């Protein structure tokens, strides 16, 4: 996740002074966390040995600098995570956070290197005869460049011949232009290799639904939280370091992997690919380097249970297929694998240990999948299933199968949703009242706000934090000015966070608590996309995005046809608004339009970003139009840029 995107969630928010400070761990939380020590083997230090193995170097003073010399990423922000876990952190998560604190350049085996914890993901380098093949590009140009510079300094100053991006998530492709240029990709000088469908899926996930996902991701990744024992300590799959500025790029690949078993030889380096669509990402692949005996597992296997449905929001993932891909990987590559290198967390060393790791990760996903379906067929609803499923000891005891990121609870609910949708089968839940309207009626039936608060305090003092959080939502949504209700709900969120093994559960509960206490108010004016946002998209992707910004009420009754010509791309696109829906067509080239605009894509991006410069842009060199320009203005009038600061814990 990119820092510029995460922190953008908070820009424009107003924090009311005098907010309630974080509370200490309650006696219930202290007992809950202390009990963790008896459930897991904290004497096992093998992960620490593996995470430090092959260390070569890291950046000076633990700081990654931007081009102008400013500190872009401070790797020391989490230096407080050492020693025994404080009462405000689940001890298993504290241990995991210590492991993710280990950063720098590491040698995995001859010719294979990895830079870890410069960002939330890892970047790997494989030496070839004359250069490097890179696997995953981090989230931003500053950190990917810092990783490459470290490799050049300590391994060898060689060019990058190819970049393989394992899947369609921005923390793996955003840093491309810190490594190579868009021109190098277009010319074919450097191979940019992805799984088939990568670009369309990246656009779909990060563009069409980018606004809502960014806001939810701000909770999941703790964007506004302090780094402290009562704040953020990790995000489960790594540290929440971003690209550190320097830009984030979504570029089109010049080579796609079409099928499992496909091979490539790059400057003498033989690689074998496995496609794993609809596992951790809609478009994903793994890579095996036979000569080096290294299996790059992307995100289908890591030192944590992953998300079948991420809290930030995405397409629900296929847990059955995910387990199947792990089984397939064992069959395809297991006999020759000595090293397993995930795109997050640290490697697994040794053949037998690696196969056990893959088998137990496989069985983790399959067990929760199968038991969810089993219990659904017995008539249990998602909430009941989530509370019912417990991993068998042989899976639960493994550190890499713990709930540091995804959890058994929310993955069980995700699997239910994957097969059965959002409805639990009870008609009472099929057409429920909107939450504000329902909240007012609940509070009225409970006997008023004071009565609810009295009972909620009693429940809080019994350690019933989940119930307190649930019931006080009604009071807060019925009356968001009720500070006592917001503060008590925040206290409940906080204790749940302190007990959580999952880093993202901790982050989202603490984020909710912070906004309840600090009364984050949102700006009135929405924020539109940046020029860079539009410039990195194809014209078709731009119009896809604009179609979901249409305000249906404003568009009703309008019938507009415009044609856009992009000469440098040889594209002719008819865009038309009808029945409240924006369409595009590249085949209806002879249909008459009310306004035709011939413009470069970069100038079109500038026009969309800066509509106040429309006259200047439309009369600039190389721009040609005919017809009624007011039709373009009329079309633009139905676009409603999204507000990235919408409320979550208050109405």
N, C-alpha and C positions, 0 to 999 in steps of 0.2 A: 504494500500500500504506500502510495507516494505522500510525502509530507506536505507538499504544496496542495494536494487535494484534501488531505485530512485537516490541515489547519485552516483551509478555506472554509470549512464548515462553521468555524467560529467567528470569521470576519464579520463585523457588523453587529454582533451580539452585544447587548448591554448587560453587564453584571451589576446587580444591586449590591451596594456595600453592606457590610455588617452581617454577612451570611454566617450561618451556623458552622462551626468547625467540625472536622471529622471526629467521631466518637471512638473510644478505645474498644477493644474486643470485650464483649459481655462474658459473664461466667459460662454461659451456654456455649458460646463460640470458643472460648479457651478450652473447654472440655472436649468439644468436637475436634478441634485441631490437634490437641494432645493425643487423642485416640488414634490418629493417623500413624503415629510412630510404631504402634503395635500391629498395624495391618500390612506394612510394607517393609522390605529389607533395606534399611538406610545404611547398612554396613557394606552394601554392594557398591564398589567404586569403579566398576568396569567402564561405565559410561564416561566418567571423568578421564580415565586413561585414553579412551578412544577419541574423545573430543579434543584432547591435547596432542594426540599422536601426530608426528610429522610436522610440528610447528616450525616455521621458518622465520617469519617476521610479521610485524603489523605496522600501522602508520605511527609516525612519531607523536608522542604524547597522547596517543589515542584520539587524535583529532583529524578529520578529513576536511580539507580546505577547499573553498570554492576558487574559481579562476581569479577573483580579485583578492584572495588571501584571507577572506573571512572564514570563520569556523562554520562549515555546512552541516557536519555531523560530529557530535561529541560522544565517542564511544564510552566515555567515563560516566555518563549520566546514571548508569545503574551500578556504579561501583559500591554502593551501600549494601548490595546483595551478597552477604558473606556470613559465615558462622551459622548458628542455629536460627531457625525460623522464628520471627516474632509472633506474638499471639494473634496479630491481625492478618496473617497469611497462612494458608494451608501449607503444611510442611512439605508435601509432595511437590506442590507448585513452586515453592521456594527453592527446592533442590533443582528442579527443571530450569528455573530462571538462572541459577548459577551456571548451569551447563551452557545455556544460550548466551551467557556473558563472555564466553571464550571466543576471541575474535582474532582475525589475521589470515595470513597465507599458510596453507598446510600442504605438504606433499603426501599424497595418498599411496602412490606407487610410482615406479619409474615412468616419467612422462605425463603423469596425471596430477593436477594441482587443484586446490579449491580455496576460494576466499570466502570466509564465513563471518556473519554478524556485522558486516558493513551496512547491511540493509536487512529487511525482514526475510529475504530469500538468500540463497547462495549462488555463486557464480563459479563455474568449473572451467579449467583450461586443459586441453590435451595437446601435447606437443606433436607436431608432424615433422617431416624432413626440413621444411623451410619456414614453418609458422605455427599458428595455434588454431585449433577448433574450439570455440567457446560454447558452453552449454548454459543457457539462461543468462539474461543481461541485466538483472536487478531492476529496480523501479525508476531510476533516474540517472542522467548522464554523469553527474558529479561522482556518485559512488562507483558506478561501473568503470569510469576512467581511473579512479583511485585504485581499484582492484587491479586493473590492467597495468598501471604504472608499477605496482608492487611486484607483479609477475615479471615485468620487463627488467626491473632492478635486480631481482634475486634469482630468476630462472634464466632469462635470456631475452634480449631485445629483438623480438621477431614480430612480423605482421600477423594480423588476424585474417585467416583465409575463409572462415565460415563461422556463422553464429547459428546455433540450433536453439530455438525457443520451444520448450517442451509443451507449453499449453497457453491458453488464451486469457491469462490473468496478468494484469498490468505490472505486478511486482516481478514479472519474469521477462517482459519485453520493453518496459518503459525506458530502460537505460541504453537502448541500442545505439543512439547517436553519441554516447560517450566512448563507444568502441569502433564504430564504422559510420560512414556517411550514407545518406539516402541515395546519393549519386553512385556510390560503390555498389549498392544493391541493384539500382536500375541498370547499370552498365554490365552487371554480372561479374564485376571484379571480385566481389565477395559474395559467397552464397549465404542467403538468409533462409534457413530451413525451418519449416513448421509442419505440424500435422495438417492434413486436409481440413478445410473449413475454419482454419484458425482466424482469418481476418474477419469473416462474417460474424463469428461468435464473439470476437473481441469487440466489434462494433455494437452488436446486439446487447451485450452485457454492460459495456462501459459507456455507451452513448445513449441508446434509447432509454435505459433505466438508470443512467448515471446519477441523476439528481437524488432520487430516493435512496439509492444504494450508498451514496456518499454520506448522507445524513445518518443512515443506520450504521454505516461503517465507522462513523465517528464514535458511536457507542461501543461497537464491537472492539475497536482498536484503541479505545480510551483517549481520543484525540485531545480532550481538554483536561486530562488528569495530570496531577503532579506525579513525578517519579519519586515514590517514597513507600515506606512500610504501610501506610494507610491509603496509598494510591496505586499507580500502575507499577508492575514489576516485570511484565513480560506480555507477549500475546500468544504464547503457546507454541507457535511454529518458528518463533524467533523474537528478536527485539524490534520494536516499531520504528526503527530508523528508516527514513525515506530515501528518496533519491538525493536529498540534500540540495535541491535546486538544480539548475543547469538544464532543465527541460526534461520532458517525458514524451516519448514518441510511440505512436502506433503506425507502423509502416507495413506495406504489403510485401509478403515474401516473394522471392523469385524461384523458390523450389518447395514443393509440398510432398510430404510422404503420403503415399496413397494406400499402402497396405502393410500389414504385419509381415515381417520377414524380408521386407525391402532392404537392400544394402546400398551403401555408398562408399566409394573410395576417394578420400580427399587427401591429396599429396602423400599417398602411401598409407594413410590411416583407414583401416577397414572398420565400418560401423554397420550394425544391424538394428533395425527399428521395429518397435511394437506399437501399433495403434491401440489406444485405450479410451475411445470416446465415451462420454457420459459417465466417466468415473469422477475424478476430482474436478474436472472441467469438461465442457461439452466437446472440445477439441484438445486432445492430449496424446502424447507419445512417451515411450521410454526408449533408452538407447543402450546398446551393449557394444563394448569395445573388446572383441575377442582376444587380440594380442595382449592387451593390458589386463584382461580378465575382470573388467569393471562393468557393473550393471548400474546405469544411471536411472534410478527408479522414479524420477520426477516427483509427483506428489501422491502416487498410489501407495507408497510405503515410506513412513517417517517415524521418528521417535515420539509419536503421539497418535492417539485416535484422531482421525480427521473429521471434517464435517460432511455429512450426507446432505445437509441443507444448511448453508452458512447463515448466521444471524443477520448479516448485512443484506441478505436476499440474493437469490440466484435461482436458476432452474434446479429442481430437486434432482439429486444424483442417483444413479442406479447402483445400489449397494450390492445386489446380486452380481451384476456385471463386474463391478469393482473387484469383488472376491475372485471372480472368474479370471480377470486379467492377471491377478497375482499368481493364481494357479498356472496360468499359461506361461507367465514369465519364468516360473520354476522349471517348467517343462522345456522351454526354449533355451534358457540361458543358465539354469541352475547348475548343470554338471560342470560348467567351465568358470563359474563365478567365484572369485576370491574377495571381491570388494563390492559393497553396495553403497552407492553415493546418492542420497536423497537431495532434492532441491531445497529442502529446509532441514534444519538440525544437522547432525554430524554422521559420518560414515559408520558402516558396520564392517569389521575386519574379520576375515577367515571364512572358509567355505561352509563348514558345518554351522557355525554361528549365524552366518548369513541366511542359510536355508531355513533354519529354525525361525529366524526373524520374519522371513517372508511367509512361512507357513502360519505362524501365529497372528500376523497381521491379516492374512487371508481369512483365518477362522474368526477373528474379531468381527470383521465386516459381515461374514456369513452368519455368524451366531446371532447377532442383533437383528439382521434381516429375517432370518428364519423364525426366531422367537416372536418377532413383531407380527409376522403373518400368522403364526400359530395362535397367538393370543387374540388377534383380530378375528380369526375364524371361530374362536370361542365366544365372541361377542364383546370383548373389552374395547373401550374407546381409547383414543390416543393418550389421554392423561393417565388412565388406568394402566395401560401397557408400559408407559414410561416409568411408572413407580414400581411395576412388577418385575421387570427384567433385571437380573443380576448376572454378571459374567461368572462362568465357572472359575475356580481358583487357578487352574493352569493357564488361563488367559489373563485374569485380573492381576496376577502377581508380577507380570512383566512390565517393567517401567515404560516400554514403548507402546504398551496397550492402554495406558492410563488416559484419563479425560483432560489432558492439558489444553486441548483445543476443541475438537468435537467431544461430545459426551454421549453416553449410552442413552440418556433421557431424550435429548433433542434429536438424536439420530433415529431413535425408535419412532418418534412422532413424524419425522421426515419420511421414513419408510412407509408408514401408514398413509401419509399424504400422497406419496408416489403412486400407490396403487388405488387408493380409495378417495383421494381428494380431501377437501377441508372439512366436510360434514361427517359427524360421528354417528349418524343414523337416527338421532332423536329429533322428532319434529320441533320440539321446543327450541332447538338450536339452529333451525333452518332459516328463519327470517327474523332474527333478533332485532330489537330496537338499536338505533345508533347509540354509541356509548355515552354521550352527554345526556340524551333523553332518558336512557335507562338508569344512569347514575342518579338523576334527580328523583326518580321514582323509588329506587332502592333506599336512598337516604330517607325519603318520606316514610316508607314502610318500616324502616328500622327505628323510627321515632325521632328523627332529626340528627343533625351533625353532632351535637354534644353527646347523645346517647351512643353513637357509633364510636366516637373518640374514647369514651369511657371504657367500652368493651375492648377496643383495640389496644389501649394501654394495658389492660389486664392480660390480654393475649401476648403482648410484647414481653411483659414481665415473666411469662411462662416460657419464653423462647420460641413462640410460634410465629416466626418471622415471615414465612410464606403466606400464612393466613392474613397477617397484618397488612402485608403488601397488597394482597388481593382486595381485601375489604375497603381499605382506605383509598383505593383508586376511585371508588364511587363517590366518596366525599370530595376528593380533589377535582373530579370532573364535574360534579354538581356545583362546586363553589371553589374555583381556583384561587380565591383570595383567602382561603382558610389556611393560614400559616401553620397552625398547630398540626393539622392533618398532613400537610406537606412535610413538615419536619419529622413527624413520627414515621411516615412512610419512608422517608429518606433514611432514618435510623434502621428500619427493617431491611431496606435494600443493602445497606452497608454491612450488616451482620451476615446476610446471605453471601455477599461478596467475599468477606473475610474467610468464610468457611469453604468457598468454592475451590475445587481442584482445577477447574478450567480457567485459564487466564482470561479468555474472552467473556466468560460469565462474570468474572470479577470486574472486568472493565465495563461491561454494559450496566451492571448493577450500580457500580460507583459513579458512572456517568449520569444515570438517572437520579441518584442521590444528590449529586452536585447541582444538577439543574433544578431540582425541587427546592434546594436550600438557597440557591443564589438567584432564583427568579430570572432566568435568562429570557430576556424579551427579544423578539425577532424584528428585523427591519421591515418597513412597509414595502419597499421597492424590491422586486425580484432581481436576480442577477442572471444575465444572459451568458452564452458561451464566449470564450476568448477567440481571438483570431487564430491562435495556434490550434485550438480545438477544431475549428472548421477546416483549417488548412491541411490537417492530417487525414481528413476523410475524403473518400471518393465523392463525386457529385451525387451518386445514387444514395450513399450513406447520409449525406447532408439532407437530402429531401426526405429520407426515411425519418431522420431526427425531427425535421420541421413538421412532419405529419403528426407526431405525438405532442407537439406544442400547440396544436390547433385547439382553440376554445370552441367547442361544438355549438354553444349558444350563439356566439358571435358569427360563426360560419353558416348558421342555418339560413337557407334562402338564397345564398350566394352561388353564382355559377361563373367561374373565372377560368380562363385558359391562357397560360403563358408558356413560351418556349425558351429554353436556355441552351445556348450553343457554347461549348468549351473547345475552341479550335485546337489548342495544343494537345487535347486528349481525344480529338475527333469524336466528340460525343454530342448528340442532339437529343434533348430530353423534353418531352411535353409534360408540363405540370398543370394539373387542373383540380379545382375545388368544386365538388358537387355533393349535395346531400350531407353537408357538414363534414366531408371526408376529403383529405388531400391525397391525390394519386399522382403517379409518374409513369411515363411510358417512353421507351426508346425505340419502339417499333412504329408508332403512329407519326411518321416523319412528315407526312403531307397534310395533316389536319391543320386547319387554320387556327392561329392563336391571336388573341387580342393585343398581345405585347410580346415581342421577341427581343431577347438580349444575348448578344455575343460578347463573352467576357472570359478572361482567364480565371481558373479556379481560385488563385490567390487573391485576385481582386474581388471575386464574388465572396470569398471568406471575409475580406475587409468590409464589404458592403453590408453583410449580415451582422458583423460585429459593431460597426459604426454607422448606423442608418442616418445619423445627422450629417455624414459626409457624402450622402447619396449623390448630390449634384456634382460634387468634385470628382467622384469615382466614375459616374456615368458619362462625364464629358472628358475623361482622361484618354490618353493615347491607347489605341488598340481596342477600345470598347465601342461597340456599335449596337444601336437599338432602333427598333421601329414599332409603330403602333402607339397605344395609349399608355404612357408611363404611370399614370394614376392607377392603372389596374394592378401594377406591382405594389403600389402603396396600399391598395385595397386588400390585396392578399396578405401583405405583411400585418395588416391591422387585426387579423384573426389569430396571429401567433401570440402566445402567452408564455413568456419565459418563466421557468420554474423558480420557486423560492427555495433555496437550499437550507433555510433555517427554520423549517416548520417544527411545530411543537410535537413532543413525544409523550412526556409524562404529565403534561397539562393540556387542556383543550385549547 
